């Protein structure tokens, strides 16, 4: 570590390290958490606590990140402490509120769940994502709710989003409402998850909500399909009705119906 960041040797243990460690403990950050912060962003331990670090922690608290979640934000994305508060952090939050439709009540939760959003370029990432969703007919408050449900949504490249959306609409023949209800759809691989499972549903002549179709292992999915097929058989035999079967899946006559983008890390010094 010292070979990689020799400037750490110039940081005073008494003036920098000890006060910061005590402060981080106060934020309920464990030793393992501090170790991760040191490995990911070692220069944090040379930043001034009172003028650089504490104001950013207060900012996170002010926008609604719960006190018990602030430490986790710093551990998940240590670079947030290196960004300019006024040139980076505030503008991103303002953009999410005014352009992406995230409400005041949800903004703290969004940042807590995906602090990497704070590192994204507004001009080169966030604006392009919002523009794409608007082109689909998804506007402001609806988009904001989708982001609140799945904050990573805005970090995917449009080139990753587009083929999945086209498959959903043209091949699966699903309404836009399905995507709005389950924005995590975009987190699944088209080739290895979405397309294969859709083909299974078509082959078995059943429909299934996206939230039941995509999550879980292949074994769990196969079990859900089998249960849906059995329910349809009982329904067709007059032994059950869709309303009383208690199933998340809906029998159908025709069957129509992953990795997140890397965090945007643009270092800006205070």
N, C-alpha and C positions, 0 to 999 in steps of 0.2 A: 504493500500500500504506500509506504513512504517513498519507494522507488518510483511509483506512478505519480504520486502527488507530493513531491519533496517540500512544497510550501507548507505542508502540515507541520513540519518540524519547526517552523517559525511561529506557530500558534502557541500562545501562552496557555499552559495547563491551568494555571490559577485564574487567569482573566477570561479565558475562552471556554476551555473544555469543562471544567468543573461546574460553572454556572449553567452551561447548556445541558449537561447531563442531568443536573438537578431539575431543570425546567422540563426536560423531556419525561423524566420520571413523574413529574406532576401531571403530565398529560397522559399518564398511564401507558407509556411506551416501555416495553420490556427491554431487557438487554439484547435479546435477539433482534428486536425491532431496531434498536440503535445500531446494532452491527450491520443490519441491512442498509440503513441510511448511510452509514459510513462507507460501505462498499459501493453503493449506487452513486452517491453524491458526497464524496469526502470533504469537499470544500465547505460544506455546511458547518463543519466544526471550526471554521475560521471566521464565520460571520458574526457580526456583533448581535448579541442577544436583544438588547433593548431597542436598537434602531432598525434592525433588519428582520429578525425572526419574529419577535413578539407582535409587531404590527400586522404581520401576515396571519398569524394565529388568530388575532382579534378580528381580522377581516373575515376569516372563515366562520368564526362564531357569529359575527354580525349578519352574515347572509343566511344563517340558519343551520349550519352544520352543528349537530349536537356536541356538547362538551365531551361526551364519552366516545365520539366518533372522530374528533379532530386528530388525535394521535394516530389513528388508523390511516387517515388521509396522508399524513406525513410519511408514514412507513410505506404505504403503497406507492406514493409518488413524491419522493424527496425533492426532486427539482423544483417543486412548487415554491420552496423557500428561497430559491435563487432568482426567481422572476421579479421583474419590477412590479410593484403593487399598482402603480398608476398607469404604466404603459402596457401592462400585460394582463394582470389578474382582474382588475376592475373592468377593463374593456370586454374581456371574455364573458364575464358575468352579465354585463349590460346587454351584450349581444344575445346571450341565451334567453334573457328576459324579454327583450324587445323584438327580436327577429325570429327566434326559435319557439317562442310562445310558452316558455317555462314560467310557471306562476311563482309568485313570491313564496308561497307555501311549499313549493316543490324544489326550489333552486338548491337549498341546503342538502336535501336528500340526493339530488342529481350529482352534485359535486362529491358528496361522501361516497356514493356508489362508484363513480368513475372520475377520480381527480385528474386523470390524464387529459380530460377535456380542457383543463386550465393551461395545458401546454400546446394546444392546437392553434395554428395560425387562423385568424379570422378571415383574412383575405384569400388564403390558399386552401383552406380546408372547410371551415364552418360555413362560410357563405355559399360555397359550391354544394354542400350537402343540403342546406336549407332550400336553395334554388331548385335542386332536383326534386325534393319532396313536394314543393309547390307545383312543379310541372305535372305531378301525378294527381293534383287536385286535393292535396293535403295542406291545409292552411293553419296558420298561427296556433290557436288554442288546441286544435286536434293534434298538431305536430308536437306541441308542448307536452301533451299528455302521453304521447308515444315516447318522447324522450324521458319523461318521468318514469315510465314503465321500464324502459331499456335505454339508459343514458349512453351506452356505447354506440347507439344508432348513428350519431353524428360523426363518428370517427371512421366509418367505413368509406372507402373510396367509391365514387359513383360508378366506376367501371366494375366494381364488385357487386353493387346493388342492382344495376340495370338487368343483367341476365336472369337474376333470381326473380325480379319483379315480372319480367316478360314471361317466364315460365309459369309463374303463379296465375297470371291473367290469361295467357293464350293457350297453355297446355292443360293446366289444372282447372281452368275456367272458374276461378274463384273471384268473388267481388272484392273491391277495394276495402270494404268493411272488415274482411277477414284479416287483412294486413294491419289495419288500424288496431284491431283487437289483440293482435299478437305480433308486435314489431320485432320480437326476438327471432322471427322467421329468417331475417337477414343474417343471423349468426351461424346458420347451418350451411354445410357444404351442399351446393347444388348437385354435384356429381355423386357424392358419397352418401348423402342423406335424403335430400328433398326428392330428387328424381326416383331413386330406387323405391322409396316408401310410397310415393304416389302410384307407381306401377303396381305395387302389391295391392293397394286399395282398389285400383281399376280392375285388376284380375279377380278380386273377390267381390266386386260390385257393391262396395260400401263407401260411404262418406265418413269423414272424421274431421273434427275441428283441428286446426293447425296445432293448437296447444297440446292435443293428445297424439297427433300424428308424428311430431318431430322429436320431442324430448325422450330421454330414456334409451336404454340399450336395445339392440335388435331383438333380443329375447323378450323384453318387456313389450316392445311394439308388436311382435308376433302374437303374444298373449292377448293384447288388446284387439287385434284383428280377429283372432279366433273367437273371442267373446262376442264381438260384433256380428260375426257370421252366425253364431249360435242363436243370438237374439233375433236375427232376421228370420232364421228357420222357425223359431217359436212363433214369431209374429205372423209369418205366412201360414203357419198351421192353426192360427187362431188362438194360440195359447197366451199371447201377450200383445200389448200395444206399445207404440213408441213412448206414449206418455207415462206408462207404468213400468217400463223396463228399468228405469233409473240409470240409463246409460249415457255417457258423454258423447257417444258416437251415434250417428243416424243412419239406418239402413238406406241404401240407395239402389235404384234400379239400373243406373248406368255408370256410377262410379266417377263421373266427371266432377266435376265440381268447380375449418370453422375457427376458424380462428379470427379474432378481432384484429382490426388494423393496428399496426404498431402505434404506440403513443406518439403524439406529435410533440417532440421535445426541441424547442427553440430557445436556447439559453439567452437570457437577457439579464444583465447585471443591474442591480439597483444603483 
